[in-house]
Amino acid sequence: MNRCGGSSPTVFRWIFILLALTVFMWASTVSGEVPEVSGTITSDTTWSGTVSVTGDVTVAHGITLTLSPGTLVQFVPNDDDQSGGSHASRTELIVHGSLVAEGTEALPIRFISAADSAVAGDWYGIRVIADQRSEQVSLSHCEIAHAHRGLHLEAAGHRLDVVVNECELHDSAEKGVYLYSHSANGRLEGTLSGNQIHDNAGHGVHLDGRSGGDL
């Protein structure tokens, strides 16, 4: 005897699976969690979207950190879950490798405090140090704001190639840009052009060459 209008258990099973997948995909889309980063980066890495820095991030020697256009990097103010670096209670980005942050006029890259009302010195800053091998820094259409020292570029016995173009560095508690070359064979070369460096408590750009280093 044929039964009309009956439903197979298999059909119900597939309907349930499809509904479950739909709910999962919707929840993943609307969760909007911001990834938190801290500690050492030991392989080439790309950041995009919004990134929350909760403690010192250290890019290891020979490693490249790349930021996609439009990336927002927010540094937790007055705290450092690594309790290290230049200041035990200020987050910073420490680069012993290379840093490539090339934004565009429409999609700038921003390194800023996560505070609702940011003030100078909320986080420590960006330090790039060539101390084991030659490295490079390429920044364009970036904003660095409310750090202690905005951008520290150091050739410590090795060559550091630097390009900083069309960036804005402002409201630092100290210098906006610090260029430092020292030790034998330390050589810092490159260009800074078209930048807006303003409202920093110390020098906008400070050059320091000593102990055989070249600028």
Secondary structure in CASP SS format (residue, H / E / C, confidence):
PFRMAT SS
TARGET T0000
AUTHOR 0000-0000-0000
METHOD secondary structure of the structure
MODEL  1
M C 1.00
N C 1.00
R C 1.00
C C 1.00
G C 1.00
G C 1.00
S C 1.00
S C 1.00
P H 1.00
T H 1.00
V H 1.00
F H 1.00
R H 1.00
W H 1.00
I H 1.00
F H 1.00
I H 1.00
L H 1.00
L H 1.00
A H 1.00
L H 1.00
T H 1.00
V H 1.00
F H 1.00
M H 1.00
W H 1.00
A H 1.00
S H 1.00
T H 1.00
V H 1.00
S H 1.00
G C 1.00
E C 1.00
V C 1.00
P C 1.00
E E 1.00
V E 1.00
S E 1.00
G E 1.00
T E 1.00
I E 1.00
T C 1.00
S C 1.00
D C 1.00
T E 1.00
T E 1.00
W E 1.00
S C 1.00
G C 1.00
T E 1.00
V E 1.00
S E 1.00
V E 1.00
T E 1.00
G E 1.00
D E 1.00
V E 1.00
T E 1.00
V E 1.00
A C 1.00
H C 1.00
G C 1.00
I C 1.00
T E 1.00
L E 1.00
T E 1.00
L E 1.00
S C 1.00
P C 1.00
G C 1.00
T C 1.00
L E 1.00
V E 1.00
Q E 1.00
F E 1.00
V C 1.00
P C 1.00
N C 1.00
D C 1.00
D C 1.00
D C 1.00
Q C 1.00
S C 1.00
G C 1.00
G C 1.00
S C 1.00
H C 1.00
A C 1.00
S C 1.00
R C 1.00
T C 1.00
E E 1.00
L E 1.00
I E 1.00
V E 1.00
H C 1.00
G C 1.00
S E 1.00
L E 1.00
V E 1.00
A E 1.00
E E 1.00
G C 1.00
T C 1.00
E C 1.00
A C 1.00
L C 1.00
P C 1.00
I E 1.00
R E 1.00
F E 1.00
I E 1.00
S E 1.00
A C 1.00
A C 1.00
D C 1.00
S C 1.00
A C 1.00
V C 1.00
A C 1.00
G C 1.00
D C 1.00
W E 1.00
Y C 1.00
G E 1.00
I E 1.00
R E 1.00
V E 1.00
I E 1.00
A E 1.00
D C 1.00
Q C 1.00
R C 1.00
S C 1.00
E E 1.00
Q E 1.00
V E 1.00
S E 1.00
L E 1.00
S E 1.00
H C 1.00
C E 1.00
E E 1.00
I E 1.00
A E 1.00
H C 1.00
A E 1.00
H C 1.00
R C 1.00
G C 1.00
L E 1.00
H E 1.00
L E 1.00
E E 1.00
A E 1.00
A E 1.00
G C 1.00
H C 1.00
R E 1.00
L E 1.00
D E 1.00
V E 1.00
V E 1.00
V E 1.00
N E 1.00
E C 1.00
C C 1.00
E E 1.00
L E 1.00
H E 1.00
D C 1.00
S C 1.00
A C 1.00
E C 1.00
K C 1.00
G C 1.00
V E 1.00
Y E 1.00
L E 1.00
Y E 1.00
S E 1.00
H E 1.00
S C 1.00
A C 1.00
N C 1.00
G C 1.00
R E 1.00
L E 1.00
E E 1.00
G E 1.00
T E 1.00
L E 1.00
S E 1.00
G C 1.00
N C 1.00
Q E 1.00
I E 1.00
H E 1.00
D C 1.00
N C 1.00
A C 1.00
G C 1.00
H C 1.00
G C 1.00
V E 1.00
H E 1.00
L E 1.00
D E 1.00
G E 1.00
R C 1.00
S C 1.00
G C 1.00
G C 1.00
D E 1.00
L C 1.00
END
